[in-house]
Amino acid sequence: MANFSKSNVPQFSVEVYQNAYLPEGGREVNAIVTVTSTGGGTTGGVPLSDAAPAPVRAPGQAPDAAVVLMVDCSGSMDYPPTKMRNARDATAAAIDTLRDGTRFAVVAGTHVAKDVFPGNGGLATADPASRAQAKEALRRLSAGGGTAIGTWLQLADRLLGAADVDIRHGILLTDGRNEHESPEDLRAALDACAGRFTCDARGVGTDWEVKEVTAIASALLGTADIVADPAGLAADFTQMMENAMGKEVADVALRLWTPVGVEIVFVKQVAPTVADLTGRRTEAPPRAGDYPTGSWGDESRDYHVCVRVPEAGIGQEMLAARVSLILPAPSDGTPPQTLSQGLVRAVWTDDMVASTSINPQVAHYTGQAELAQVIQQGLDARKSGDFDGATAKLGRAVQLASASGNADTAKLLSKVVDVVDAATGTVRLKARVAEADEMTLETRSTKTVRVKK
């Protein structure tokens, strides 16, 4: 484990958990890489300690940040009328949470995007006066029109892109399906915004599409969640903004260097949520690639790296991969900064006990990734009328959640199936399931619990 820092960057450390021993002919090497950042603000991923208070920043320490709040103002936000009021109140609560000096704007989203505050095509600077003016602009928001989320993101990108800041973040609220642009248009907008800012996405009520909202958060390295009762929006928006204000460094990349002959099978984030990063690699020659991880505050995340090594004889050993945390090169021409790094090894042995034991971290997160997958498959099967398939997949999910101690997911599953025996995964589908319960399970299916060290 290595660890480096600059005075204005949190300290990063990397720990690698693996069984390095392979049998003769063995080629697949798995490792869990735990990345921890300390010296930032509030937590944005897995808290380092529930009991530990967030560090207090000294004056002048906070990074420059810009935030755009995108509020759905489509016609459906008037049903019921309290929904629009709750959205206005939640956005006002988030604005109250902005740190002084943060640049910000509010976008009203319908089938077009409108910059409603400050309204001049730029960003305001958070202080008591601008917060009051923003909340006055919120009071004038009303519902009417369609939904074209790609246009909201493109406007947020233009506003954030004009700011000379370290951290660029969006918060997006929608209550409906993206019916006024094609899926291809939304995908193109996400591709254009990826890597330019991070974005948390929330669906309010039950008339929105889970896969749309989770795809936005996934592409823009943010969080996705459901707020089934609009009355819960203010607390959720405040928490999201506190997390955004706790970010200290943006655009950190996980760099994987591999020797000649080593193939990368996959790279996944596995805690606090499952996210496959394999297809998001950008080449960093020679023999390395960068995987985006987004912005960091005080937090810890786990990644599962799987590589395939060339065959070797008993007693041989090789470096299978080197994992580094990289801060990209600034525009002034200085090189990228290595924040921390760890090594993944392969050792061939004829000791059967050594070569067949599975590292506990690897086993745990393999199960958590399968849990997320079988929940999605089970819910899809249930929607398509394949009740036998749904019962089998959701039964396996109950078994995995129980075995890994993922109590939150187990509780969500119990709203969709009657559990006969959790240990064997024996369940019965419930005849009637509240739409909010099914959508909550689907939205939160990728949330994981950490392995007990």
Secondary structure by P-SEA (a helix, b strand, c coil): cbbbbcccccbbbbbbbccccccccccbbbbbbbbbbcccccccccccccccccccccccccccbbbbbbbbbccccccccaaaaaaaaaaaaaaaacccccccbbbbbccccccccccccbbbbbcaaaaaaaaaaaaacccbbbbbaaaaaaaaaaaaaaccccccbbbbbbccccccccaaaaaaaaaaacccbbbbbbbccccccaaaaaaaaaaacbbbbbcccccaaaaaaaaaaaaaaacccccccbbbbbccccccccccccccbbbbcccccccccccbbbbbbcccccbbbbbbbbbbbcccccccccccbbbbbbccccccccccccccbbbbbbbbcccccccccccaaaaaaaaaaaaaaaaaaaaaaaaacaaaaaaaaaaaaaaaaaaacaaaaaaaaaacccccccccccccccccccaaaaaaaaaaccccccccc
